[in-house]
Amino acid sequence: MLKSDPKPRTAPGVVVLLVLVIAALLAWMAYQQGLFQRQDRLFVGVPDAAGMAQGMPVTTRGVVIGSVRAISLPAAPSGAQGARVELGIARDFMAQIAKGTRARLVQDNTTGKPAIDLVPPRGGAQPVASGEVLAFERGRDGGLIVQEMQAALMPVIADARK
């Protein structure tokens, strides 16, 4: 009488190979997210964090140089207003960020998603140091521009109707 083995055996090598493939995939995904990249911190004080989120890109001159690491509110008893945005900037780019650089909330031209753009000052200046606080200016979005144009054109349209 022949006896057949009902449970097929899985070779231990296949399991080890599968674990290694999964580990390599996770490491590659972490590398793509910039988790292994050395970063310096810069801060931006903003009146409100509307439109900002952790992980959003930080750009300068069209190049992604980092991301928003954290957004925090001031301690309740301090009475301070606004929020503090922590930026993680790749160390390779810190030398190109000059003192007097302003942070601006913009819409990315390629994806349409919000980003923080660092606008350098005119003329040369010393580079910022890690941990410095940058000034913030809210960029004009399309809706605000349309409203301004409408307000400017309303008197012209009213005169043309007369």
DSSP file with accessible surface (Angstrom, degrees, kcal/mol):
  #  RESIDUE AA STRUCTURE BP1 BP2  ACC     N-H-->O    O-->H-N    N-H-->O    O-->H-N    TCO  KAPPA ALPHA  PHI   PSI    X-CA   Y-CA   Z-CA
    1    1 A M              0   0  232      0, 0.0     2,-0.4     0, 0.0     0, 0.0   0.000 360.0 360.0 360.0 128.3    0.0    0.0    0.0
    2    2 A L        -     0   0  173      2,-0.0     2,-0.5     0, 0.0     0, 0.0  -0.750 360.0-153.3 -90.0 134.8    1.3    3.4   -1.0
    3    3 A K        -     0   0  202     -2,-0.4     2,-0.4     2,-0.0     0, 0.0  -0.925   6.5-154.2-110.1 125.4    1.0    6.2    1.4
    4    4 A S        -     0   0  105     -2,-0.5    -2,-0.0     2,-0.0     0, 0.0  -0.788  19.5-121.9 -99.9 145.4    0.8    9.7    0.0
    5    5 A D        -     0   0  113     -2,-0.4    -2,-0.0     1,-0.2    -1,-0.0  -0.723  19.4-162.4 -84.8 113.7    1.8   12.7    2.1
    6    6 A P  S    S+     0   0  114      0, 0.0    -1,-0.2     0, 0.0    -2,-0.0   0.778  73.0  67.6 -71.6 -24.2   -1.2   15.1    2.3
    7    7 A K  S    S-     0   0  160      0, 0.0     2,-0.2     0, 0.0    -2,-0.0  -0.850  79.3-141.1-100.3 117.0    0.8   18.1    3.3
    8    8 A P        -     0   0  122      0, 0.0     2,-0.4     0, 0.0     0, 0.0  -0.510  22.9-122.4 -71.6 143.8    3.2   19.5    0.7
    9    9 A R        -     0   0  226     -2,-0.2     2,-0.6     1,-0.0     0, 0.0  -0.717  15.5-146.7 -90.2 134.2    6.4   20.7    2.2
   10   10 A T        -     0   0  102     -2,-0.4     5,-0.0     2,-0.0    -1,-0.0  -0.883  23.6-120.7 -98.6 128.2    7.5   24.3    1.8
   11   11 A A    >>  -     0   0   54     -2,-0.6     4,-1.2     1,-0.1     3,-0.9  -0.421  12.3-133.1 -67.7 136.1   11.2   24.7    1.5
   12   12 A P  H 3> S+     0   0  106      0, 0.0     4,-2.2     0, 0.0     5,-0.2   0.830 104.7  64.8 -60.6 -27.3   12.6   27.0    4.2
   13   13 A G  H 3> S+     0   0   50      1,-0.2     4,-2.4     2,-0.2     5,-0.2   0.862  97.6  53.9 -64.7 -33.3   14.6   28.7    1.6
   14   14 A V  H <> S+     0   0   90     -3,-0.9     4,-2.5     2,-0.2    -1,-0.2   0.918 108.8  48.7 -68.3 -40.2   11.4   30.0   -0.1
   15   15 A V  H  X S+     0   0   79     -4,-1.2     4,-2.4     2,-0.2    -2,-0.2   0.934 112.3  47.8 -65.8 -45.0   10.2   31.5    3.1
   16   16 A V  H  X S+     0   0   85     -4,-2.2     4,-2.4     2,-0.2    -2,-0.2   0.924 111.8  50.6 -62.2 -42.8   13.5   33.2    3.8
   17   17 A L  H  X S+     0   0  111     -4,-2.4     4,-2.4     1,-0.2    -2,-0.2   0.921 109.7  50.7 -61.9 -41.8   13.6   34.5    0.2
   18   18 A L  H  X S+     0   0  106     -4,-2.5     4,-2.3     1,-0.2    -2,-0.2   0.923 110.3  49.4 -62.9 -42.9   10.1   35.9    0.6
   19   19 A V  H  X S+     0   0   89     -4,-2.4     4,-2.5     1,-0.2    -1,-0.2   0.916 111.2  49.7 -63.1 -42.3   11.0   37.7    3.8
   20   20 A L  H  X S+     0   0  109     -4,-2.4     4,-2.5     2,-0.2    -2,-0.2   0.901 109.8  50.7 -64.6 -38.6   14.1   39.2    2.1
   21   21 A V  H  X S+     0   0   84     -4,-2.4     4,-2.3     2,-0.2    -2,-0.2   0.930 111.8  47.4 -65.3 -42.9   12.0   40.4   -0.8
   22   22 A I  H  X S+     0   0   88     -4,-2.3     4,-2.5     2,-0.2    -2,-0.2   0.926 112.4  49.5 -64.8 -42.8    9.5   42.1    1.5
   23   23 A A  H  X S+     0   0   53     -4,-2.5     4,-2.4     1,-0.2    -2,-0.2   0.912 111.4  49.2 -62.6 -41.7   12.3   43.7    3.6
   24   24 A A  H  X S+     0   0   62     -4,-2.5     4,-2.4     2,-0.2    -1,-0.2   0.905 110.5  50.7 -65.0 -39.7   14.0   45.0    0.4
   25   25 A L  H  X S+     0   0   95     -4,-2.3     4,-2.3     2,-0.2    -2,-0.2   0.924 111.4  47.6 -63.5 -44.7   10.6   46.4   -0.8
   26   26 A L  H  X S+     0   0  106     -4,-2.5     4,-2.3     1,-0.2    -2,-0.2   0.904 111.9  50.1 -63.7 -40.0   10.0   48.2    2.5
   27   27 A A  H  X S+     0   0   48     -4,-2.4     4,-2.3     2,-0.2    -2,-0.2   0.911 110.4  49.9 -65.0 -40.5   13.6   49.6    2.5
   28   28 A W  H  X S+     0   0  146     -4,-2.4     4,-2.3     2,-0.2    -2,-0.2   0.918 110.6  49.6 -64.7 -41.4   13.1   50.9   -1.1
   29   29 A M  H  X S+     0   0   93     -4,-2.3     4,-1.5     2,-0.2    -2,-0.2   0.909 110.7  50.0 -64.9 -40.0    9.8   52.6   -0.2
   30   30 A A  H  <>S+     0   0   19     -4,-2.3     5,-2.4     2,-0.2     4,-0.4   0.903 110.2  50.8 -65.0 -38.4   11.4   54.2    2.9
   31   31 A Y  H ><5S+     0   0  155     -4,-2.3     3,-1.4     1,-0.2    -2,-0.2   0.921 107.8  52.5 -64.6 -41.3   14.3   55.5    0.7
   32   32 A Q  H 3<5S+     0   0  111     -4,-2.3    -1,-0.2     1,-0.3    -2,-0.2   0.825 107.2  52.9 -64.1 -31.0   11.8   56.9   -1.8
   33   33 A Q  T 3<5S-     0   0  157     -4,-1.5    -1,-0.3    -5,-0.2    -2,-0.2   0.506 117.9-114.3 -82.2  -4.9   10.1   58.8    1.0
   34   34 A G  T X 5S+     0   0   19     -3,-1.4     3,-1.0    -4,-0.4    -3,-0.2   0.692  70.9 139.3  82.9  19.6   13.4   60.3    2.1
   35   35 A L  T 3 <S+     0   0  127     -5,-2.4    -4,-0.2     1,-0.2    -5,-0.1   0.759  74.7  45.3 -69.8 -22.6   13.6   58.5    5.5
   36   36 A F  T 3  S+     0   0  135     -6,-0.4     2,-0.3    -5,-0.1    -1,-0.2   0.414  90.6 106.4 -98.4   1.8   17.3   57.8    5.1
   37   37 A Q  S <  S-     0   0   91     -3,-1.0     2,-0.4    -6,-0.1     0, 0.0  -0.641  75.0-120.1 -85.7 134.9   18.1   61.4    3.9
   38   38 A R        -     0   0  181     -2,-0.3    53,-2.0    50,-0.0     2,-0.3  -0.608  39.3-174.5 -75.1 129.9   19.9   63.7    6.3
   39   39 A Q  E     -A   90   0A  45     -2,-0.4     2,-0.3    51,-0.2    51,-0.2  -0.933  20.8-148.1-129.4 149.7   17.8   66.7    7.0
   40   40 A D  E     -A   89   0A  31     49,-3.0    49,-3.1    -2,-0.3     2,-0.4  -0.800  27.2-118.6-106.2 158.4   18.2   70.0    8.8
   41   41 A R  E     +A   88   0A 109     -2,-0.3    90,-4.1    47,-0.2    91,-0.3  -0.796  29.1 174.8-103.3 137.3   15.2   71.8   10.5
   42   42 A L  E     -A   87   0A   0     45,-1.9    45,-3.5    -2,-0.4     2,-0.3  -0.942  18.1-144.6-127.4 156.7   13.9   75.2    9.6
   43   43 A F  E     -Ab  86 133A  15     89,-2.7    91,-3.6    -2,-0.3     2,-0.4  -0.900   8.2-162.4-124.6 152.1   10.8   76.7   11.1
   44   44 A V  E     -Ab  85 134A   1     41,-2.2    41,-3.0    -2,-0.3     2,-0.6  -0.997  12.6-146.1-132.0 126.9    8.0   79.0    9.8
   45   45 A G  E     -A   84   0A  42     89,-1.0    91,-0.2    -2,-0.4    39,-0.2  -0.834  25.8-176.5 -91.5 122.9    5.7   81.0   12.0
   46   46 A V  E     -A   83   0A   6     37,-2.6    37,-2.7    -2,-0.6     3,-0.1  -0.911  35.5-132.7-122.1 148.7    2.3   81.2   10.4
   47   47 A P  S    S-     0   0   91      0, 0.0    35,-0.3     0, 0.0     2,-0.3   0.872  95.5  -5.6 -65.7 -35.3   -0.9   83.0   11.4
   48   48 A D        -     0   0   72     34,-0.1    35,-0.1     2,-0.1    33,-0.0  -0.980  61.9-131.1-153.5 156.5   -2.9   79.9   10.6
   49   49 A A    >   +     0   0   32     -2,-0.3     3,-2.2    -3,-0.1     2,-0.1   0.097  49.9 150.5 -99.0  24.6   -2.1   76.5    9.1
   50   50 A A  T 3  S+     0   0   60      1,-0.3    -2,-0.1     3,-0.0     3,-0.1  -0.338  72.7  12.3 -59.5 128.6   -5.0   76.5    6.7
   51   51 A G  T 3  S+     0   0   54      1,-0.3     2,-0.3    -2,-0.1    -1,-0.3   0.438 104.6 112.7  85.2  -0.2   -4.0   74.4    3.6
   52   52 A M    <   +     0   0   20     -3,-2.2     2,-0.3    53,-0.0    -1,-0.3  -0.807  38.4 173.5-107.3 148.9   -0.9   73.0    5.2
   53   53 A A    >   -     0   0   54     -2,-0.3     3,-1.8    -3,-0.1    15,-0.3  -0.992  40.0 -91.6-150.4 151.9   -0.3   69.3    6.1
   54   54 A Q  T 3  S+     0   0  148     -2,-0.3    15,-0.2     1,-0.2    16,-0.0  -0.387 111.5  26.5 -61.8 136.3    2.5   67.2    7.4
   55   55 A G  T 3  S+     0   0   51     13,-2.8    -1,-0.2     1,-0.3    14,-0.1   0.284  83.1 139.5  93.9 -10.9    4.4   65.6    4.5
   56   56 A M    <   -     0   0   16     -3,-1.8    12,-2.2     1,-0.1    -1,-0.3  -0.352  59.2 -97.8 -67.0 149.3    3.6   68.3    1.9
   57   57 A P  E     -C   67   0A  43      0, 0.0    59,-2.4     0, 0.0     2,-0.5  -0.314  25.0-148.6 -71.4 151.1    6.6   69.2   -0.3
   58   58 A V  E     +Cd  66 116A   0      8,-2.4     7,-2.9    57,-0.2     8,-1.3  -0.981  25.8 178.8-115.5 127.4    8.9   72.2    0.3
   59   59 A T  E     -Cd  64 117A  18     57,-2.9    59,-3.2    -2,-0.5     2,-0.3  -0.840  21.2-168.2-125.8 161.7   10.4   73.7   -2.9
   60   60 A T  E >  S-C   63   0A  13      3,-1.8     3,-2.2    -2,-0.3    59,-0.1  -0.942  81.2  -8.0-147.6 131.8   12.6   76.5   -4.0
   61   61 A R  T 3  S-     0   0  156     57,-0.4     3,-0.1    -2,-0.3    58,-0.1   0.826 131.1 -54.4  52.6  34.2   13.0   77.6   -7.6
   62   62 A G  T 3  S+     0   0   73      1,-0.2     2,-0.5     0, 0.0    -1,-0.3   0.485 113.0 114.8  85.6   2.1   10.9   74.6   -8.7
   63   63 A V  E <   -C   60   0A  72     -3,-2.2    -3,-1.8     2,-0.0     2,-0.5  -0.905  67.4-126.3-110.4 131.4   13.1   72.0   -7.0
   64   64 A V  E     +C   59   0A  91     -2,-0.5    -5,-0.3    -5,-0.2     3,-0.1  -0.630  36.2 166.0 -74.6 122.4   11.7   69.8   -4.1
   65   65 A I  E     -     0   0A   4     -7,-2.9    25,-2.8    -2,-0.5     2,-0.3   0.404  58.1 -34.4-118.9  -1.8   14.2   70.2   -1.3
   66   66 A G  E     -CE  58  89A  10     -8,-1.3    -8,-2.4    23,-0.2     2,-0.3  -0.971  57.9-105.9 174.7-160.8   12.3   68.8    1.7
   67   67 A S  E     -CE  57  88A  36     21,-1.8    21,-3.2    -2,-0.3     2,-0.5  -0.958  37.7 -86.0-152.4 165.9    8.9   68.4    3.3
   68   68 A V  E     - E   0  87A   1    -12,-2.2   -13,-2.8    -2,-0.3    19,-0.2  -0.682  37.8-176.2 -77.4 121.9    6.8   69.6    6.2
   69   69 A R  E     -     0   0A  94     17,-2.8     2,-0.3    -2,-0.5    18,-0.2   0.834  60.7 -10.3 -88.8 -37.9    7.8   67.5    9.2
   70   70 A A  E     - E   0  86A  31     16,-1.4    16,-3.2   -17,-0.1     2,-0.4  -0.991  47.1-149.5-160.4 154.1    5.3   68.8   11.8
   71   71 A I  E     + E   0  85A  55     -2,-0.3     2,-0.3    14,-0.2    14,-0.2  -0.999  27.4 179.7-127.8 125.8    2.7   71.5   12.5
   72   72 A S  E     - E   0  84A  60     12,-2.8    12,-3.1    -2,-0.4    -2,-0.0  -0.941  22.4-136.3-130.8 152.4    2.3   72.6   16.1
   73   73 A L        -     0   0  139     -2,-0.3    10,-0.2    10,-0.2     3,-0.1  -0.735  36.8 -99.9 -98.3 152.7    0.2   75.1   18.0
   74   74 A P        -     0   0   50      0, 0.0    -1,-0.1     0, 0.0     5,-0.1  -0.282  51.2 -83.1 -68.0 159.2    1.7   77.2   20.8
   75   75 A A    >>  -     0   0   69      1,-0.1     3,-1.0     2,-0.1     4,-0.6  -0.337  41.6-119.2 -62.1 143.0    1.1   76.2   24.4
   76   76 A A  G >4 S+     0   0   98      1,-0.2     3,-0.9     2,-0.2    -1,-0.1   0.885 108.0  48.7 -56.3 -46.7   -2.3   77.3   25.7
   77   77 A P  G 34 S+     0   0  127      0, 0.0    -1,-0.2     0, 0.0    -2,-0.1   0.741  96.0  73.7 -71.7 -15.8   -1.1   79.6   28.6
   78   78 A S  G <4 S-     0   0   75     -3,-1.0    -2,-0.2     1,-0.1     3,-0.1   0.784  87.9-143.8 -68.6 -27.0    1.5   81.5   26.4
   79   79 A G    <<  +     0   0   55     -3,-0.9    -1,-0.1    -4,-0.6    -3,-0.1   0.519  46.1 149.0  77.6   2.8   -1.3   83.4   24.6
   80   80 A A        -     0   0   55     -5,-0.4    -1,-0.2     1,-0.1     2,-0.2  -0.375  37.4-138.4 -70.3 149.5    0.7   83.2   21.3
   81   81 A Q        +     0   0  178     -3,-0.1     2,-0.1    -8,-0.1   -33,-0.1  -0.659  54.9  19.3-103.8 163.3   -1.3   83.1   18.1
   82   82 A G  S    S-     0   0   17    -35,-0.3     2,-0.3    -2,-0.2   -34,-0.1  -0.401  81.8 -76.0  86.5-157.5   -0.8   81.1   15.0
   83   83 A A  E     -A   46   0A   9    -37,-2.7   -37,-2.6   -10,-0.2     2,-0.5  -0.930  25.5-127.2-142.8 163.2    1.1   77.9   14.4
   84   84 A R  E     -AE  45  72A 112    -12,-3.1   -12,-2.8    -2,-0.3     2,-0.5  -0.973  20.2-158.1-119.2 124.6    4.7   76.8   14.0
   85   85 A V  E     -AE  44  71A   0    -41,-3.0   -41,-2.2    -2,-0.5     2,-0.5  -0.896   5.4-150.5-106.7 125.7    5.6   74.7   10.9
   86   86 A E  E     -AE  43  70A  35    -16,-3.2   -17,-2.8    -2,-0.5   -16,-1.4  -0.855  12.0-160.4 -97.8 125.3    8.7   72.5   11.1
   87   87 A L  E     -AE  42  68A   0    -45,-3.5   -45,-1.9    -2,-0.5     2,-0.7  -0.874  10.2-148.7-105.7 136.4   10.4   72.0    7.7
   88   88 A G  E     -AE  41  67A   0    -21,-3.2   -21,-1.8    -2,-0.4     2,-0.4  -0.921  22.0-171.8-101.7 112.3   12.8   69.1    7.0
   89   89 A I  E     -AE  40  66A   0    -49,-3.1   -49,-3.0    -2,-0.7   -23,-0.2  -0.911  28.5-112.1-110.4 131.0   15.3   70.4    4.4
   90   90 A A  E >>  -A   39   0A   1    -25,-2.8     3,-2.1    -2,-0.4     4,-0.6  -0.344  25.3-128.5 -58.6 133.9   17.9   68.1    2.8
   91   91 A R  H >> S+     0   0  112    -53,-2.0     3,-0.8     1,-0.3     4,-0.5   0.799 105.4  67.4 -58.5 -29.2   21.4   69.1    4.0
   92   92 A D  H 34 S+     0   0  128    -54,-0.3    -1,-0.3     1,-0.2     3,-0.1   0.764 106.1  41.7 -61.3 -24.5   22.6   69.3    0.4
   93   93 A F  H X4 S+     0   0   64     -3,-2.1     3,-1.3   -28,-0.2     4,-0.4   0.508  86.5  90.8-102.6  -7.6   20.3   72.3   -0.1
   94   94 A M  H X< S+     0   0   14     -3,-0.8     3,-1.4    -4,-0.6    34,-0.4   0.866  82.0  59.6 -60.6 -33.8   20.8   74.3    3.1
   95   95 A A  T 3< S+     0   0   73     -4,-0.5    -1,-0.3     1,-0.3    -2,-0.1   0.760 101.5  55.5 -67.4 -21.6   23.7   76.3    1.6
   96   96 A Q  T <  S+     0   0   98     -3,-1.3     2,-0.8    -4,-0.1    -1,-0.3   0.470  86.7  89.2 -90.1  -2.2   21.3   77.7   -1.1
   97   97 A I    <   -     0   0    4     -3,-1.4    31,-2.8    -4,-0.4     2,-0.2  -0.862  69.1-157.8 -99.0 110.3   18.8   79.0    1.4
   98   98 A A  B >   -H  127   0B  15     -2,-0.8     3,-1.6    29,-0.3    28,-0.1  -0.477  26.4 -93.0 -88.5 155.4   19.8   82.6    2.3
   99   99 A K  T 3  S+     0   0   92     27,-3.1    -1,-0.1     1,-0.3     3,-0.1  -0.402 114.9  39.2 -59.5 141.3   19.0   84.6    5.3
  100  100 A G  T 3  S+     0   0   55      1,-0.3    -1,-0.3    20,-0.1    22,-0.1   0.407  80.6 148.0  92.3  -1.4   15.9   86.7    4.5
  101  101 A T    <   -     0   0    5     -3,-1.6    34,-0.8    19,-0.1     2,-0.4  -0.427  36.4-146.4 -65.5 140.8   14.2   83.8    2.6
  102  102 A R  E     -Fg 119 135A 100     17,-2.5    17,-3.4    32,-0.2     2,-0.4  -0.898   3.3-135.8-113.0 141.2   10.4   83.9    2.9
  103  103 A A  E     -Fg 118 136A   0     32,-3.2    34,-2.5    -2,-0.4     2,-0.4  -0.768  24.3-174.7 -94.5 139.2    8.2   80.9    2.9
  104  104 A R  E     -Fg 117 137A  75     13,-2.2    13,-3.3    -2,-0.4     2,-0.6  -0.999  25.7-128.8-137.9 135.7    5.0   81.1    0.8
  105  105 A L  E     +Fg 116 138A  24     32,-0.7    34,-0.8    -2,-0.4     2,-0.3  -0.748  44.9 162.5 -83.3 121.1    2.1   78.6    0.5
  106  106 A V  E     -F  115   0A  41      9,-2.9     9,-2.6    -2,-0.6     2,-0.5  -0.839  42.4-106.9-132.8 170.0    1.6   78.0   -3.2
  107  107 A Q  E     -F  114   0A 110     -2,-0.3     2,-0.2     7,-0.2     6,-0.1  -0.894  40.2-117.0 -98.2 128.2   -0.1   75.5   -5.6
  108  108 A D     >  -     0   0   50      5,-3.5     4,-2.2    -2,-0.5     5,-0.1  -0.467  18.3-141.8 -64.6 130.1    2.3   73.2   -7.4
  109  109 A N  T  4 S+     0   0  162     -2,-0.2    -1,-0.2     1,-0.2    -2,-0.0   0.818  95.6  44.2 -66.5 -30.9    2.1   73.9  -11.1
  110  110 A T  T  4 S+     0   0  124      1,-0.1    -1,-0.2     3,-0.1    -2,-0.0   0.894 130.3  18.6 -84.5 -38.5    2.4   70.3  -12.1
  111  111 A T  T  4 S-     0   0   84      2,-0.2    -2,-0.2     0, 0.0    -1,-0.1   0.652  89.0-130.8-106.8 -19.8    0.1   68.5   -9.6
  112  112 A G     <  +     0   0   43     -4,-2.2    -3,-0.1     1,-0.3    -2,-0.0   0.481  65.0 129.9  80.9   0.9   -2.1   71.4   -8.4
  113  113 A K        -     0   0  144     -6,-0.1    -5,-3.5     1,-0.1    -1,-0.3  -0.564  66.4 -95.4 -86.9 154.2   -1.4   70.3   -4.8
  114  114 A P  E     + F   0 107A  47      0, 0.0     2,-0.3     0, 0.0    -7,-0.2  -0.341  47.3 171.2 -69.4 149.7   -0.3   72.8   -2.2
  115  115 A A  E     - F   0 106A   2     -9,-2.6    -9,-2.9   -59,-0.1     2,-0.6  -0.960  35.6-114.9-148.4 160.5    3.4   73.2   -1.4
  116  116 A I  E     -dF  58 105A   2    -59,-2.4   -57,-2.9    -2,-0.3     2,-0.5  -0.923  31.5-160.8-101.9 121.3    5.6   75.5    0.6
  117  117 A D  E     -dF  59 104A  34    -13,-3.3   -13,-2.2    -2,-0.6     2,-0.7  -0.893   9.8-143.9-104.7 130.0    7.9   77.5   -1.7
  118  118 A L  E     - F   0 103A   0    -59,-3.2   -57,-0.4    -2,-0.5   -15,-0.2  -0.850  15.4-159.5 -94.9 116.1   11.0   79.2   -0.2
  119  119 A V  E     - F   0 102A  39    -17,-3.4   -17,-2.5    -2,-0.7   -59,-0.0  -0.864  11.7-139.0-101.3 114.8   11.5   82.5   -2.0
  120  120 A P        -     0   0   43      0, 0.0   -19,-0.1     0, 0.0   -20,-0.1  -0.334  21.9-108.0 -71.8 154.4   15.1   83.8   -1.7
  121  121 A P        -     0   0   44      0, 0.0     2,-0.2     0, 0.0   -20,-0.1  -0.328  41.0 -91.6 -73.9 162.6   15.8   87.5   -1.1
  122  122 A R  S    S+     0   0  248    -22,-0.1     0, 0.0     2,-0.1     0, 0.0  -0.527  94.6  15.6 -72.6 141.9   17.2   89.7   -3.8
  123  123 A G  S    S-     0   0   68     -2,-0.2     2,-0.2    -3,-0.1     0, 0.0  -0.045 104.3 -53.3  82.2 171.0   21.0   89.9   -3.8
  124  124 A G        +     0   0   84    -26,-0.0     2,-0.3     0, 0.0    -2,-0.1  -0.510  56.8 166.8 -85.8 150.9   23.4   87.6   -2.0
  125  125 A A        -     0   0   55     -2,-0.2     3,-0.1    -4,-0.1   -25,-0.0  -0.967  41.8 -81.0-152.9 166.3   23.2   86.8    1.7
  126  126 A Q        -     0   0  140     -2,-0.3   -27,-3.1     1,-0.1     2,-0.0  -0.374  55.6-100.0 -67.6 149.1   24.6   84.4    4.2
  127  127 A P  B     -H   98   0B  62      0, 0.0   -29,-0.3     0, 0.0   -32,-0.1  -0.346  40.2-105.6 -68.6 153.3   23.0   80.9    4.3
  128  128 A V        -     0   0   10    -31,-2.8     2,-0.3   -34,-0.4   -31,-0.1  -0.370  31.4-124.9 -72.8 157.4   20.5   80.2    7.1
  129  129 A A    >   -     0   0   52      1,-0.1     3,-1.8    -2,-0.1    -1,-0.1  -0.709  36.1 -85.9-100.0 156.2   21.5   78.0   10.0
  130  130 A S  T 3  S+     0   0   64     -2,-0.3   -88,-0.2     1,-0.2    -1,-0.1  -0.338 114.8  27.5 -59.0 135.9   19.6   74.9   11.1
  131  131 A G  T 3  S+     0   0   31    -90,-4.1    -1,-0.2     1,-0.3   -89,-0.2   0.355  86.5 139.2  93.7  -5.2   16.8   75.8   13.4
  132  132 A E    <   -     0   0   55     -3,-1.8   -89,-2.7   -91,-0.3     2,-0.5  -0.315  52.1-122.0 -71.9 158.8   16.2   79.4   12.2
  133  133 A V  E     -b   43   0A  88    -91,-0.2     2,-0.3   -89,-0.1   -89,-0.2  -0.881  23.3-151.8-104.2 127.0   12.7   80.8   11.8
  134  134 A L  E     -b   44   0A   8    -91,-3.6   -89,-1.0    -2,-0.5   -32,-0.2  -0.697  20.5-110.5 -96.0 150.2   11.7   82.0    8.3
  135  135 A A  E     -g  102   0A  44    -34,-0.8   -32,-3.2    -2,-0.3     2,-0.4  -0.417  32.5-141.0 -73.4 154.2    9.1   84.7    7.6
  136  136 A F  E     +g  103   0A  28    -91,-0.2     2,-0.4   -34,-0.2   -32,-0.2  -0.942  20.2 178.7-122.7 138.3    5.8   83.7    6.0
  137  137 A E  E     -g  104   0A  59    -34,-2.5   -32,-0.7    -2,-0.4     2,-0.5  -0.996  29.5-126.0-134.6 132.9    3.7   85.3    3.4
  138  138 A R  E     -g  105   0A 105     -2,-0.4   -32,-0.1   -34,-0.2   -34,-0.1  -0.675  28.3-132.0 -80.0 124.0    0.5   83.9    2.1
  139  139 A G        -     0   0   21    -34,-0.8     2,-0.6    -2,-0.5    -1,-0.1  -0.325  23.7-104.2 -70.8 156.7    0.6   83.6   -1.7
  140  140 A R        -     0   0  149      4,-0.1     2,-0.1    -2,-0.0    -1,-0.1  -0.735  37.9-153.2 -84.6 125.0   -2.3   84.9   -3.8
  141  141 A D     >  -     0   0   93     -2,-0.6     4,-2.0     1,-0.1     3,-0.2  -0.391  30.6 -97.7 -91.7 173.0   -4.4   82.0   -5.1
  142  142 A G  H  > S+     0   0   50      1,-0.2     4,-2.4     2,-0.2     5,-0.2   0.869 120.5  55.0 -59.4 -39.0   -6.5   82.0   -8.2
  143  143 A G  H  > S+     0   0   43      1,-0.2     4,-2.2     2,-0.2    -1,-0.2   0.912 108.2  48.4 -63.5 -40.3   -9.7   82.7   -6.4
  144  144 A L  H  > S+     0   0   65      2,-0.2     4,-2.4    -3,-0.2    -1,-0.2   0.913 110.6  51.1 -67.1 -39.8   -8.3   85.8   -4.8
  145  145 A I  H  X S+     0   0   60     -4,-2.0     4,-2.5     2,-0.2    -2,-0.2   0.926 110.0  49.9 -63.9 -41.8   -6.9   87.1   -8.1
  146  146 A V  H  X S+     0   0   90     -4,-2.4     4,-2.7     1,-0.2    -1,-0.2   0.922 110.5  50.3 -63.5 -42.0  -10.4   86.6   -9.7
  147  147 A Q  H  X S+     0   0  123     -4,-2.2     4,-2.5     2,-0.2    -1,-0.2   0.914 111.0  48.7 -62.7 -42.2  -12.1   88.5   -6.9
  148  148 A E  H  X S+     0   0   82     -4,-2.4     4,-2.1     2,-0.2    -2,-0.2   0.912 112.8  47.6 -64.1 -41.8   -9.6   91.4   -7.2
  149  149 A M  H  X S+     0   0  110     -4,-2.5     4,-2.3     2,-0.2    -2,-0.2   0.909 111.6  50.8 -65.9 -40.0  -10.1   91.5  -11.0
  150  150 A Q  H  X S+     0   0  114     -4,-2.7     4,-1.7     1,-0.2    -2,-0.2   0.926 110.5  48.8 -63.2 -44.2  -13.9   91.4  -10.6
  151  151 A A  H  < S+     0   0   69     -4,-2.5    -1,-0.2     1,-0.2    -2,-0.2   0.885 113.7  47.2 -63.5 -37.0  -13.8   94.3   -8.1
  152  152 A A  H  < S+     0   0   69     -4,-2.1     4,-0.5     1,-0.2    -1,-0.2   0.847 115.6  44.9 -72.9 -32.8  -11.5   96.3  -10.4
  153  153 A L  H  X S+     0   0   87     -4,-2.3     4,-2.7     1,-0.2     5,-0.3   0.675  90.8  82.7 -87.7 -16.6  -13.7   95.7  -13.5
  154  154 A M  H  X S+     0   0   98     -4,-1.7     4,-2.6     1,-0.2     5,-0.2   0.913  92.5  47.4 -57.8 -45.6  -17.1   96.3  -11.9
  155  155 A P  H  > S+     0   0   75      0, 0.0     4,-2.3     0, 0.0    -1,-0.2   0.910 112.5  50.7 -63.1 -36.5  -17.0  100.1  -12.3
  156  156 A V  H  > S+     0   0   90     -4,-0.5     4,-2.1     2,-0.2    -2,-0.2   0.927 112.3  46.2 -65.8 -43.7  -15.8   99.7  -15.9
  157  157 A I  H  X S+     0   0   73     -4,-2.7     4,-1.6     1,-0.2    -1,-0.2   0.909 111.4  52.1 -65.3 -40.8  -18.7   97.3  -16.7
  158  158 A A  H  X S+     0   0   49     -4,-2.6     4,-0.7    -5,-0.3    -1,-0.2   0.903 110.8  48.0 -62.7 -41.4  -21.2   99.6  -14.9
  159  159 A D  H >< S+     0   0  107     -4,-2.3     3,-0.6     1,-0.2    -1,-0.2   0.874 108.9  54.1 -66.5 -36.5  -20.0  102.6  -17.0
  160  160 A A  H 3< S+     0   0   83     -4,-2.1    -1,-0.2     1,-0.2    -2,-0.2   0.826 103.8  55.9 -68.8 -29.4  -20.2  100.5  -20.2
  161  161 A R  H 3<        0   0  207     -4,-1.6    -1,-0.2    -5,-0.1    -2,-0.2   0.723 360.0 360.0 -74.0 -23.0  -23.9   99.7  -19.5
  162  162 A K    <<        0   0  201     -4,-0.7    -3,-0.1    -3,-0.6    -4,-0.0  -0.106 360.0 360.0 -73.8 360.0  -24.9  103.3  -19.2
